[in-house]
Amino acid sequence: METVEDLKKQLEQLNREKAGNLSKTLVNNVENINGVNFIAAQVDFDAATVKDLSFKVKSGSGKPNAAADYRIGRQSIPFIDSQR
């Protein structure tokens, strides 16, 4: 019988995999608005997974001057990377 901790670990792993797949989709849909590479997405992740997703998108895009807005329900989590 699986314990609650086992199930939590499985859920975290599934969320990481889902975030990895989503990051590829988001990188392919970056929109350039006035010189800023912008991504907007509504996601069903906890804040830690959104943070991981942000860094995966950042490393996968290879594009500086990025801004992203991830929405979790009604909460917005902005992510800005301004490298010049």
Residue frames as qw, qx, qy, qz and C-alpha x, y, z in Angstrom:
[[0.000, 0.888, 0.459, 0.000, 0.00, 0.00, 0.00],
 [0.415, 0.463, -0.017, 0.783, 1.31, 3.43, -0.94],
 [0.321, -0.554, -0.444, 0.626, 1.78, 6.04, 1.71],
 [0.143, 0.950, 0.233, -0.151, 0.82, 9.70, 1.45],
 [0.267, -0.737, 0.409, 0.467, 4.53, 10.58, 1.12],
 [0.473, 0.016, 0.760, 0.446, 4.89, 8.18, -1.82],
 [0.321, 0.731, 0.586, 0.138, 1.89, 9.75, -3.53],
 [0.056, -0.946, 0.010, 0.320, 3.25, 13.26, -2.94],
 [0.370, -0.488, 0.594, 0.522, 6.57, 12.27, -4.51],
 [0.434, 0.323, 0.760, 0.360, 4.76, 10.78, -7.52],
 [0.184, 0.899, 0.394, -0.052, 2.70, 13.95, -7.92],
 [0.195, -0.839, 0.254, 0.440, 5.82, 16.14, -7.72],
 [0.428, -0.191, 0.721, 0.509, 7.52, 13.99, -10.38],
 [0.361, 0.585, 0.687, 0.233, 4.49, 14.19, -12.67],
 [0.045, 0.960, 0.173, -0.216, 4.34, 17.97, -12.24],
 [0.310, -0.636, 0.468, 0.530, 8.05, 18.27, -13.11],
 [0.416, 0.122, 0.777, 0.456, 7.49, 16.21, -16.26],
 [0.233, 0.796, 0.556, 0.057, 4.41, 18.23, -17.18],
 [0.109, -0.917, 0.061, 0.380, 6.33, 21.49, -16.62],
 [0.405, -0.367, 0.623, 0.559, 9.18, 20.22, -18.79],
 [0.360, 0.416, 0.745, 0.377, 6.80, 19.46, -21.64],
 [0.080, 0.917, 0.380, -0.090, 5.00, 22.79, -21.22],
 [0.295, -0.735, 0.231, 0.565, 8.28, 24.71, -21.22],
 [0.390, -0.013, 0.685, 0.615, 9.03, 23.44, -24.73],
 [0.181, 0.702, 0.644, 0.245, 5.63, 24.62, -25.94],
 [0.149, -0.928, -0.182, 0.290, 6.04, 28.01, -24.30],
 [0.395, -0.490, 0.413, 0.658, 9.52, 28.52, -25.78],
 [0.322, 0.242, 0.716, 0.570, 8.09, 27.85, -29.23],
 [0.009, 0.785, 0.560, 0.264, 5.37, 30.47, -28.65],
 [0.358, -0.476, -0.160, 0.787, 7.46, 33.40, -27.39],
 [0.274, 0.844, 0.388, 0.251, 5.99, 36.67, -28.61],
 [0.454, -0.042, -0.062, 0.888, 8.23, 39.71, -29.12],
 [0.055, -0.899, -0.423, -0.099, 6.50, 42.87, -27.91],
 [0.025, 0.975, -0.135, 0.175, 8.52, 46.07, -28.32],
 [0.359, 0.628, -0.628, 0.288, 11.82, 44.21, -27.97],
 [0.415, -0.347, 0.707, -0.455, 10.71, 42.12, -25.00],
 [0.419, 0.014, -0.875, -0.243, 10.25, 38.38, -25.42],
 [0.481, -0.183, 0.377, -0.770, 6.92, 37.74, -23.68],
 [0.355, -0.127, -0.917, -0.133, 5.12, 34.60, -22.57],
 [0.502, -0.203, 0.322, -0.776, 1.73, 34.40, -20.86],
 [0.491, -0.041, -0.853, -0.173, 0.29, 31.14, -19.61],
 [0.666, -0.411, 0.221, -0.583, -2.33, 29.91, -17.19],
 [0.467, 0.252, -0.842, 0.101, -1.01, 26.88, -15.38],
 [0.800, -0.477, -0.115, -0.344, -2.21, 24.45, -12.75],
 [0.713, 0.146, -0.507, 0.462, 0.98, 24.12, -10.69],
 [0.533, -0.763, -0.220, 0.292, 2.15, 25.11, -7.24],
 [0.036, 0.978, -0.181, -0.100, 4.52, 28.07, -6.89],
 [0.517, -0.528, 0.612, 0.281, 7.64, 25.88, -6.70],
 [0.652, 0.279, 0.640, 0.295, 6.77, 24.17, -10.00],
 [0.332, 0.922, 0.189, 0.052, 6.09, 27.56, -11.63],
 [0.237, -0.856, 0.403, 0.223, 9.54, 28.67, -10.51],
 [0.602, -0.177, 0.709, 0.323, 11.07, 25.54, -12.07],
 [0.555, 0.636, 0.513, 0.159, 9.03, 26.15, -15.22],
 [0.109, 0.984, -0.048, -0.132, 10.32, 29.72, -15.42],
 [0.327, -0.676, 0.592, 0.293, 13.94, 28.60, -15.28],
 [0.628, 0.137, 0.721, 0.257, 13.32, 25.84, -17.84],
 [0.440, 0.832, 0.331, 0.066, 11.78, 28.37, -20.21],
 [0.084, -0.938, 0.268, 0.204, 14.64, 30.78, -19.59],
 [0.443, -0.455, 0.705, 0.315, 17.31, 28.17, -20.30],
 [0.588, 0.309, 0.722, 0.193, 15.40, 26.74, -23.25],
 [0.375, 0.882, 0.264, -0.105, 14.66, 29.99, -25.02],
 [0.662, -0.019, 0.179, 0.727, 18.17, 31.35, -25.24],
 [0.137, 0.714, 0.297, 0.619, 16.57, 34.78, -25.59],
 [0.270, -0.128, -0.436, 0.849, 17.49, 37.74, -23.36],
 [0.242, 0.007, 0.059, -0.968, 15.01, 40.36, -22.19],
 [0.353, -0.284, -0.845, -0.283, 12.24, 37.96, -21.33],
 [0.361, -0.125, 0.417, -0.825, 9.07, 38.58, -19.38],
 [0.359, -0.205, -0.879, -0.235, 6.53, 35.97, -18.43],
 [0.461, -0.215, 0.320, -0.799, 3.27, 36.05, -16.56],
 [0.322, -0.098, -0.940, -0.060, 2.07, 32.74, -15.17],
 [0.531, -0.312, 0.090, -0.783, -1.44, 32.58, -13.74],
 [0.235, -0.098, -0.949, 0.188, -2.46, 30.09, -11.11],
 [0.085, -0.682, -0.703, 0.186, -6.17, 30.54, -10.63],
 [0.053, 0.966, 0.216, 0.131, -6.49, 34.25, -9.85],
 [0.513, -0.736, 0.226, 0.379, -2.90, 34.65, -8.67],
 [0.628, 0.756, -0.136, 0.128, -0.34, 36.07, -11.07],
 [0.726, -0.504, 0.244, 0.399, 3.35, 35.18, -10.79],
 [0.454, 0.874, -0.166, -0.051, 5.48, 37.50, -12.94],
 [0.809, -0.251, 0.283, 0.449, 8.97, 36.49, -14.05],
 [0.359, 0.928, -0.096, -0.030, 11.33, 39.03, -15.60],
 [0.791, -0.222, 0.259, 0.507, 14.82, 38.36, -16.91],
 [0.328, 0.944, -0.009, -0.023, 16.54, 41.47, -18.23],
 [0.710, -0.319, 0.336, 0.531, 20.00, 40.63, -19.51],
 [0.448, 0.893, -0.002, -0.044, 21.68, 43.15, -21.76]]
